[in-house]
Amino acid sequence: MAYDDRKKLMGSIEKLRNGRKLIAFCNFDRQSFPELPGLVAPFASEAKEPLYRVLKETNIGRNGIDLFLYTRGGDTNAVWPIVSLLREFDPEFEVLVPFRAHSAGKMFALASKRIVMTRIAELSPIDPSTGNQFNPKDPLTPGKLLGISVEDVNAFKDFVKEAFCLDTKNKKLTPQEREVLQPFMQKLTSEVHPIAIGNVHRVHKLIQRLARNLLACNKIKERNEDEIVKRLIVEPYSHLHMINRQEAKEILGSEQVVFANDKLEVALDSMLREYENTFNLRKPLFLPKLMKEKTEKEVRFVGGAVESVKWGYLFATRAKIIKFSQLPPNVAVQLPPGQAMPLVPGIPVNFNVEMYEQAWEHNKEPQGVTV
């Protein structure tokens, strides 16, 4: 299904929402084996400019904005800039969640006046992972650094305190208690660089402050923001715990979380299914199946979309995939300069992905189907 066809679905949702203008903001999450660049577009600040141009070209008027949101999360630092941009066009924008609004997407939704959820909709806890050059190395992937979950570090501290019955909530540690904690803290800092731990602490404070600032956008009175932040960050105890709409309403209140009626749910699900079918989101991409007998192939992947009935952008990646024989370490072959290793029957194959273009592209034509 092409962009022109998706516009019709957007128009039907706008009618059900009494003329409110719909903006689709989607970060796709198609799996690939091996992992390929461009099939996943995380929530990131690079989407701010295409979102601005879509908003600018869409005649918002006095109708207000609905944001159709699908994302598995991404950069926490991108949340506030994108929220601020959307509020320039409509301070009381609403978020429609057909299915997944995880991590950074969940934080983004906190700033909306209302979060409209279907029965399959889910939000995730706020549990970011941090990374810088001081993070531990991944033992399984040379050159890759491990992300550190903010709440995992806090859970380690809480575990030690509870194991030794140390009550530090209302008093400072005694010298004896500090002596008990010292070997555990030494173990932590021996495994993780102190600067990386400091970064974890800074991010922990940042997400608490950001969550409060986002909640403050709603101006909902008689709501305990500290309790909400605690329930969203600490109490789920797992980043994999998904918050359904009943739980979301319990945490955020019925003034902010509402349930989509039957007609709206059908329309939102139809829109979601068209993205899934057009961009093969539920069909993992296997390189051997894609390449078949070819040794080289030009590909275009689409990892995200920002669209309205007036204007649209796609996050597109272009690359060349080369298939070659993976010779054993003790075998050497002389090849002319610049010539790729040919396929040798009976020898395992490997793939090289040469990415040469990646950007948010104005979707001028009704196109978008990916391989």
N, C-alpha and C positions, 0 to 999 in steps of 0.2 A: 504494500500500500504506500502511495506517495504522499508528499507533503500536502498537495491539494486535497487529497482524501482526508488527511488528518484535520485539515481546517474545518471540514463539515462536522466532525465529531466535536471539535472545540466550540463551534457555533451552537450545537445542541446543548452542550453543558452551560454555555452562557445564557441560553433561554431558560433553562431550569434554575439558574441562579439570578433570575430577574435582571438580566442585562449586565451583570458584573463581567468585566473583561478578564479573560483567562490567559495566563502565561504558563506555558509548560517549561519546567526546569528539571531536566532529567540527566542523571549520571548513570550510564549503563554499566552493567556488571556481568557481561558475558565471559564465561570461563574459556580458557584455551590451554592446550597441552602440546608442546611446552608453552609456558606463559609468553604471550605476545604483547608488544606495546600497542596502545591505542584502542583496545577493546573495552578498557575500563577508564572512565574519566572521573576522578575523584572530585569531591566538592572543593573548589579552589578559587583563588582570587582572579585567575585568568578568565573566569566566566563573567566577571563584572562588566567588562566593556560590551560583549555581545548582549548581555541582559539589558544594559542601558539603551542600546540601539533598538532592541525589540520594544522596550517600554516607550521610547521616544516616538517610534513609528506607529504605535498602537494608540488610538484615540481613547484615552481613559475617561475623560470627561468627569462627571460626578458619579459614575456608576460604581467606582471602586475596583480593586484588583483581587482576583483569586489566583493563587500560585499552585499549580498542579505539580507536586513535588515527589520525585522518586530519586533516592540516593542511598548509597551504603556508607556515606560519610567521607571525610577527607581532612582538610586543613582547618583546624579550629580558628586560626588567625584570620581566615577568610569570612567568617560568619558575620562579624560586626560591620565590615565594609559593605557587604552585600545587603544586609538588613538596612543599613543607613541609606543605601541607594533606593531600595524599594519604598522606604518610608518617605523619600522625597516626592514620590509620585502618589502614594496613598499611605498616610500614617496608620490607617486602620485596615491594612491588607489582611486577607485570610488565606490560610494554607489548606489545600485539599490533599489528603493522603490516601491514595488508592491502595498502596501496599507498604513499601518500605520507606521510612524516613529515619535513618540511623545516624548516631554519633553527631557529627557537625550538622547534619540535616535536622536532627532532633533539636539541637540548640537554636538553629535558625527558626524553627517553628515556634519556639517559646516567645518570640517577639511579635507574633501575629495576634490579631484580635481574637480570632477563632481558629481552632484546628478541627477540620471536618474529617472524620475518619470512617472508613468502611469497616465491614466485619473482619476483613483480612488485614486491615491496616495495623502496622506495628511501629512503635518508637523504640529506640534503644537507650540504655543508660549513657551518661556522660562519663566516659572512662578513656581519655585520650592516651596514646602512646607517644613518647618523646624520643627524639633522635638528634644527636650531634656527633661530632668527630670523636668524642670521648666515650661513646657507648661501647659496650662489649662487642667483640667480633663474633659473627655467626660461624660456629665450628663446621657447619655443613656446606656453607657457601663462601668460598674464599673471596675476600674483598668486600663482603657485605657486613653491615653492622646491625645488631639486634635492636629493635625498638624496646623501650622500657615502659611498661604500663604504670601510670601514676599511682593507681590504686593498689597495684601489687606491692609497691614499696611501702605504702601506708599500712597495708595488711601485714607485712612482715614486722613492722614496728608494733602494731597492735597485738600480734601473736606473742611476741617476746614479753610485752607488758602483762598480758593475760596469763601466760605460762608461769610467770613469777609473781602474780598477784600484785602488780605495781599499779597503784592508783595515782596517776599523774594529772588527772583532770582538774583538781582543785588545789594542788600543791606542787612545789618544786621537788625534784628528786633529792633524796638524802645521799650523802657520800656512799653509803652501803649499796643503795639502789643503783647509783651510777657505776659502781664497781661490778655489779651483776650484769648490767647492760653492755659494758665496755667490750667484752670479747665478741658479742654479736654484732656490734657496730663496726668493729675492726674487720670481721669477716665480710660484712657488706661492702665496706670500702676497699677491701682487697680484691673483691670480685668485680666491683663497679667503680669506675673513676669518680672521685669526689665531685668533680665538676659536673659529671652526668647526673649525680644525685642532687646536686644543687639545682640543675635544670629541671629535674622532676618536681622539686619543691616549688620552684617558681611557676611552673605550669599548673600545679595544683591550686595555688593562690589565684592564678589567672582565670582558670575555668570557673572558680567560685564567684569571682567578681563579675566575669562576663555573664554567667547565668543570671545573677541578680540584675544586671543592667538590662538584659533581654526581657526578663519578667517585668521590669519596671516600665517597659514600653506599653504595657496593656492598661495601666492605671486601674487595675482591679483592686478594690478596697477590701479590707478585712481578710487578707490572705497572708499567711505566714511564709514569707519568701525563704527564710533560713531553713524551715522544715522541708520546703519543696526542694531546695538545693541539696539538702542531705539525702532525701529520698531518691533523687535522680543520680547522684554521684556515688554515694557510699553504700546505701542499703541494698541495691540489687545484688552486690557481691560477685557479680559475673557480668562481663561485657556481652556475653551471649544471651543474657536474659532479655527477652523481648517484651515490651510493655504493650499490652493490647488496649483497646479503647476503653474498656471498663476500668482498668487500672489507671489509665491516663486521666480519665475523668475524676477518679478518686484523688489523684495526686494534684492535678492542676485546677480542678473544680469544673462544675457544669457551665460556668459562664464562659470558659475558654474552650473546653472540649465538647464538641457536639457530634452526634451520630448522623451520618448521611442517610437520607430516606431511601426507600427502595428504588425510585426512578433515578436519583442522583447516583446511587451506588452502581446501578447497571451502566450508566453513562461513563462513569469514571473507570469502571472495569473494562469497558469496550475500548476506551482510550489507551489504557495500559496494555491491553492485548494487542492493539495495533502496533505499538512500539515493540512489543515482544516479537511479533511476527515479522515486522519489516526488518528489524535488525537482529533477528535470530537470537534473542537474548537467552532463551531457554534451551538452545542447542549448542553445547560446547564445541569449540572449533579444534579439530585434531589436524595438525600439520601434515602427517602422512596422507590422510584422506584428502586434504586440500590439494596437495602437490601431485598425487597419483604418480604418473610416469614422468612428469616434467622435472627438470633440474633447476629451472628458474621461473619465477612468476612475479608479476607486478600485482600488488594488492592495495586495496583501500579499505580501511577499517573506520567505523563510526563509533565513537565512545560516549557521545552525549548529544543533547539537543536543548536549545532554548528557543521557544517558538510561541507565536500567537497567530491569530487568523490573518494578520497583516504582514508579519515579518518573521524570519527564521534563521537560525544558525545551527550548524552541526560541527561537532568536534571531530575532525577528520585526520587520519594518519595515512600517509602513503609510504610504502616500503617495497623493497625487492627481497624475495626469499630465495635463497640458493640452497639446493640439496647436494650433499657431497658424501663420499664414503669416509667413514671414520677409521683410519688405519690403526692397527695396534701400535703401541709406543716404540716397539723395537723394529718397525718396518719403515724404511725411507724410500721415497719415490722422487726422481728428478723430473721436474716439470719446467716448461718454458716460462719465463717471467710473465706474470699476469694471468696465467692460465689456471683455472680452478681445478681442484682434484676431481677427476671423472668418477662416475659410479662404477664400482667393481662388484660384479655378482658375488653374492655370498658374504660380503663385508657389510657390517652395520652402517647405517646412514645417519647423518647429523644434518642440522639446519643452521644457516646463518641468516639473520634478519638485518638488512641494511635499511634503516629508517632514514628517509631524506626529506620528509615534510610532515609537520604536525601543527595544526592551528584550528581555531574556531573560524569556520568559513560561512559566509552568507549563502544560504540555500536559495539561490535564485530560481532554480528549476525544480519541478516535482521529482526529485531524485532522493537517494539516500540508502538504497539497498546495499548491504555489505555482503562480503563473501561468506 
